[in-house]
Amino acid sequence: MNDITKLTIAESLVGLKNKQFSATDLTKAYLQAMENNRSLNAYVLETPEEALKQAGEADKHYASGTNRALEGIPLGIKDLFCTKDIRTTACSHILDNFVPQYESTVTANLFNDGAVCLGKLNLDEFAMGSSTETSFFGATINPWQRERNLVPGGSSGGSSAAVAANICAAATGTDTGGSIRQPSAFCGVTGIKPTYGRCSRYGVIAFASSLDQPGPIAKDVRDCAILLKSMAGYDAKDSTSINKEVPDFAAVLGQSVKGLKVGVPAEYRPEGLNAEISGYWDKGIEILRQAGAEIVNISLPHTKYALPTYYIIAPAEVSSNLARYDGVRYGLRVDGNSLDEMYINTRSAGFGKEVKRRIMIGTYVLSAGYYDAYYRKAQKIRRLIRNDFLEAFKLCDVILTPTTPTAAFPIGDKSMQENPINMWLNDVFTVSVNLAGLPGMSLPIGLSKDGLPLGLQLIGRAFDEETIFKTAAVLEKEAKFERLK
């Protein structure tokens, strides 16, 4: 029975429809797998009673022939999505025991389509990090080569690790600067950051509002397509939501890429790029060339400014968004002799080191005398980065790059701990996509010489996820990457 946890969503839906197993059977198998893998620290809260209740409802739908798009599929939910009557903390001490009285639009969409909630998944505190090491609940362990104690990436590290370890069929993630794509690459799974505005941010605890975007992490390309169809859609409760029809992303899978123009940016192959990653990038290029795509050399000249631009804009939005955590209305409160002292005590105790660092940076770049020098200038460069992509897409239909500059590194890596900039460099290939508001997908392409997954990234035009899915399906088929079993 445990073998059914290794099925993809598409395979599980066939098995459920054909009554090879029930939604309750499937959910029980995942709950047992979760229990057997607690050492990974992927879940920060398990919800077995809720899961079995939802699975029972799903079985009734199958019995009556009224099954919905995700009927009975057990999902893990990143602990950044507010879930009604289920604790939601953003893995921060300052949101201790916060239980929302409302549901995020994305999770509501999934549950309305019949999905089952297995529990809440670990992440870097408030999604600020690339390894889950900033989580108040401790780091998640990458299921690849567990004995090496490697990070799963971040911030959606709990999500990617849970999918790779088969302790959920798929998971929700969020991506502010690479937080779906980088952990997907580290854990050998597939994840897509949709176009900004494609999925509602309502009920997703904010990090940087102009950059955050929810998306799916799943076992393969088809599962991402199935999930995104359910997650996406216009939402009047989110002022940044775009009223655009959601296509059937899975319909394009298997289509030819003959004549498709694939852009290869020179700036993503800097001197000193890891030879294995460079080699797999070349392999991806060759796969698409053999499939009939035309390879086009392109330039994204402002790429070198993307990381510093991101680390001005994102912290500025953090300092604004996190001002609401003051100990007055919800979450942690540490009393003091005055209101100001209570604010100071609560925020000092409630926020971790990385969150405090970003609040301080953001407050600095927004302060009088520095706003023009830093924040305004960063916004101008952001526009130039977006323009680079607009020019590039006059020459090509999709862009292919590496996802990360390295494979997964050990938890507690001194070079990362002692110099936060080294940690931030994990996002060097991903942040531009968020600054430009474009869709980007990571999918596994192969293993390093040490046996660790490496990923490639596909970047598309705004609201053209279909071309990404079509191209990714060709890469996936020819790469023949073997997931963890």
N, C-alpha and C positions, 0 to 999 in steps of 0.2 A: 504493500500500500504506500510505503514511503517514496517509492519510485515516481509517483505521480507529481511530487514536488519538482521534479526535473523537467516536466513538460513546459513548453511555452504557453502563453495565454491562448494563442490560436489553437494549439493542440488540446489544451484543457477544455476549451469551449466545444470542440468536437466530441471529446469524451463525455462531457456533461450532457450534451444534446442527445448522444447515442445511448445514454444511461449505462455507460461502462463503469461509472462511479457517480456518487451524488456530490452536491456542493458541501454537504456535511462531511462526507468522507475526505474530500479535498482539503477542507479547512482543518480537520483533525490531523491530517498528515502534516500540514504546515505548522500547526501548533506543537506537534511532537518534534519536528525539525528545529523549531525555535528553542525548545527546551534543551535539545541536544547540543545547541550551538551558542548557549548563553555566554560562553567564554569570549566570544567575539565582541560582546558589548555593542551590538548593532541596535538593539531595541532599548529605549529608556523607559518604556511603559508597554506592557503587553495587555491586550484587551480580549482574552479568550471568551468571556461570556457574551460580549457584544458580537464577536465574530461568529460564534455558533448560532446566536439568534438570527443574524443576517443570513447565514448559510441555510438555516431552516426556512426562512422566507424565500430564498432563492430556489430551494427544492420545490416549494409550492408553485412557484412560477413555471418551473420546468414541467411539473405534473399537469398544469392547466394549459401549457403551450403558450404562455404569455412572457416567455423569457426575453430579457432585455440584452443590450449590447455586451455588458460585462457580467452577466448573471452568474453569481457564485464564484467570481475570481478573487482570491485573497490577496490584498495589497498591504504594503507597509506605507505609512504616512510620515513624511518628514516632520519632525516636531516644531516646524515653523508654521504649519497650517493649523488654524484654529479649528478644533473639532468639538461640536456641541456636547457638553457634559462629560468631556474627556480631557484630562489634564494636558495643558499645552504650555511649554516653558521656554521655547527657543534655546533650550539647554543652557539657560542662565539662572544663576542663583537668585537674581532679582525678580524672576517670575515664579518663584517657588509656589507650587500648589495652585497656580492660576488655572481655573476651569472656565472656559468660555461658555457663554449662554447663546452662542451663535455658531454657524458653520461657515467655513470658507466656501466661496463659490466653486472652486475647483473640486474640493472633496465632495460637496453637495452634488455636483454633476456626476462624479464617479459613483457615489452611492445611489443616486437616482437611476443610474444605468445598471444597478444590481451588484456592484463590487462589495467585497467584504473587508472590514477593517481589522487587521491582525494586531495593530498597535502603532506606537509612535517611535520613530527612528532617530538615532543620534545624529548630531551635527556640530560643527564648530559654533561656539556661542554667538547667537544672533547672526549666524551664517558668516562670521568673520574669521576666515582661516582656510587653509588648504590641506588639512590633515586630520581633523576632528580633535586635535590635541587641546583646543581651547574650550572644549565642552566641559560644563560643570560636572558632568557624569563620567568624565574620563574618556580617553581615546577609544575608538573602535579599531579592531585588528583586521587587517586585510586577510581574507580567507585563503589567498594564494600564499603558500609556504608559511603557514601559521607560526611555525617554530622560529621564524626570523623576526616576528613582531614588527611587521611593516605597516605603515599608514595606509588607509584605503583612499586617501585623497580627501578633499573637502570643498565646500562645506558639507555637501550631501554624501559624506563618507559612510554614514550608517545606511543610507539608501543603496549605494552601489555595493557595499559589502553584503547586505542582506539579499540582494538580487543574485550576486555571484555565488553565495553560499546556499542558494535555494531555500531560504527561510521566508520568502514572500514570492509571489508570482511576478511582481513588479512593484515599483515604488514611485511616489511623487518626489520631485526634487525642486530646487530653485537655483537659478543661475544669475549672479550679479556681475561676476567677472570670469566665470569658468566653472562655477560650482556644481554643474551637472556634468560637463564634459571632462574636466580633469579627473574626478573620482571614477567616472565610467572608464577612462583610459587605464587608470591604475588597477582596476578590478576586473578588466576584461569583459565589460558589459557595454551596452549601447544606450546612449542618452542624447536627447535633443533639447536644446534651448530654442524655443519658438521665437518668432518675431515679437518684438516688444508690442504689447497690446493684444496679442493673439489669445492669451489666457488671462483671466481676471486675477488681479492682485488682492481683491477684497477678501479679508480674513487671513491673509498671509502676513505674518509679523514683519514689519518693514525694516530693511537694512538701508538700501539706497534707492529711493522711489523711482528715479528716472532710469535705473539700470536693472532692477529686480524683474525676473520673469519665471513663473512656474513652468515645469515641463516634466516629462516622464523619463524614468530610467528602467530599462527592461532587458530581457535576455537576448533579444535580437531586434532587427529593424522592423519586422512586421508587428511585433508587440508594441513598439514605440508608436507606430502608425495607428494601431487600434486604440491605444490609450489616449493619444493626443486628440483623436476625433471626439472622445468623451470629455476631455478636460477643457477643450477650447470653446470659445463662443463669446458673444457680446454680453456685457454685464453693465447695466445702468448704475450699479452701485460702485463701479470703478471708473473714475473720470478719464483714465488713460486707456480704457478698453476700446477696441476698434470694432465698429459695427460692420463686420465683413463675414460673408458666408464661409462656413467651415467645410472644406472639401473632404471627400473620402480618401484619406492619405494612402490607405492600403490598396486602392484601385490602381495606382501607378506602379506597384511593385511587379517586377518581371518585364516591364517595358524596356525597349532597346534604348541605349544611349548613343546610338550611331548618329554622328553629326553634332553631338553635344560638345560645346566648347568648354574645356576645363582649364581654369586659370591656375598658374603656379607662380606665386609671388616670390621674387628674388629676396625680399627682405626677411622671409621666414627661414632662409638658409644662411644664418650668420656664420662667420668664421668660428670654428670650434664646436659647431653643432654635433651632438652625439652621433657617431658613425652608424650605429645600429638604427637609430631613428631616421637618419638621412637615407639609409638603405631601404627601410620599409616604405618611406615616402616615395622613393624611386619605384619600388614594387607596385604601389598603388597607382602611380602614373602609368606604368606599363600595363597593368590590368585594364585600365580605362582605355588606353590607346588600342590594345588588342580587341576591345569590345566595340571599337569604331568611333570613339570620342576623339576630338581634336584637342591636342594639348597646346595651350597658349601661354607664353611667358608674359607675366603682368608685373606691374610695380604698385606697391602701396607705400609711397615714400614717407608718410608720417608715422609709420609703424613704430619707429624707435621712440616716439613721444607718447605712445599709448599707455605704457605702465605708469610713468609719472603723472600723466593727465588723469588716469583712473584714480590714483592714490591722492589726488587733490579733490576730485569731484565726489568720490564715494565717501570719504570721511566727512566732508562738508555736509552731506545729506544725513550721515550717521549722527552728527552732533545735533542736528535738528530733530530727527526722528526719535532719538533716545532720550530727549529732554522730558518725555512724558513719564518716564520711570522715576518716580520721586518718592514712593512709599506712602502716598496719600490714599490712592484709590484701590490699588490691587497689588498683589505680589508681596515681596519682602518689605518689612518696615523695621528699621533699627532706630529706636527712640533716641532723642537728645533733649537738651534743656531748652531748646528753641526750635522754631520751624526750620530755620537755616541749618542748624546742627543736625536735625533729623534728616534733611535732604543729603547733607554731606555724609553722614554715617551710613545711610541706606545705600547710596550710590557707591561709596567706597567699598562696602562689604559685598554689594550685589553684583558689580561688574568685574569681569576678569581683566587680566593685564592687557590683552590684545584689544579688547573693546575700549578700555580706558585710553590706550594709545591712539586709537582712531578718533575718539571723541575729542581728544586734545588737539590732534592735527587738524580736524575739521573746524574746531572753534578758532584755531589760529588763522587758518586761511580765509575764514569769513570775517575776521575782526577788522575794525577800522584801521586803515593804513596798509593792510595786506590783501584785502579783497581784490583790488585791481591787479596787484602784482601776481597773485596766485589764482584765485577762483575764476575771475573774469577771463584771464589768459587761458586757463585750462578749458573753459567753455568754447573759446575761439578755436583752440587746437582740436577739440572734439568735433567741431564742424568740419575742419580740414580732413580729419580721419574719415568721417562719413563721406565727404566728397571724393576721397581716394577710392572708396568702394563703388560709388556711383560711376566714376570714370572707368574703373576696372570692369564693371558689369556691362559696359558698352562693347567690351572685347570678348567677354566670356559669359557662360550661363551659370557656372558654379565654380567655387574655388576650393582647391585641395591643399591642406597643410598638415603638419604634425599637430597633435593635440597638446602634448607636453614636451618639455625639454629633457626629461629623464623618466625612468621607470619609478615605481614606488620606492620610498626611502624608509629607513628604520624609525620607529617611534622614538622620540628623544634625541634625534640626530642633532649633535652639538652645533654644527654649522648653521642649522635652521633656527635652533633655540637662541643662539647668542647673537645672531644678526637677522632680524625680522625681514630685511630686504631679500635675503636668500629664499625665505618662504614665499614672499610676494612674487619672486621670479618664476614660480610654478605656473603663474597665469600669463606668462609673456606672449603665448600664442592665442590666448582666448579673450583677453579684455577688449580688444578692438571691436569684436563682434557686439559686445554689450554697449560700448560707446556709440556705435552706429545703429543700434536697435535691430540688428539683422538676426536671422535664424542660423544656428550652427549645430552640427551633430558630431559626436565622437563615436567611432565604432572600432572594435579591436581588429588589428591587422596581423599580429603575430606575437611571438615571445622573444624576449631578450636572451642573450647567451646564459643568463642566470635563471631563465625560465619564468620571467615576469611579463605580464601583458604590456603591449605598447599599442597606442591608438592613432588613428588618423582623423582629421577634422574636415568636414565639408561645410562650407559657408555659402548661403544662397541670398538671392535678392529678398527684400522685404515681402513677406506673405507668399513666398514661393517655396514653401517647405516641400511641395510635391517633387520639384527637381532634385532636392537633397535626398528624399526617400528613394526616388528612382535610381539615382547614382549610387547611393549607399547599398542598395540591394545587389547591384552588380559587384561592387567591391566585396561585400560579405560572402556572396556565392563563390567567388574565385579565391578569396583568402583562405576559406575553409578553416577558420579559427575554431578551436575546440574549447568550449566552456568547461568550467569546473564541473565535475560529476559527483 
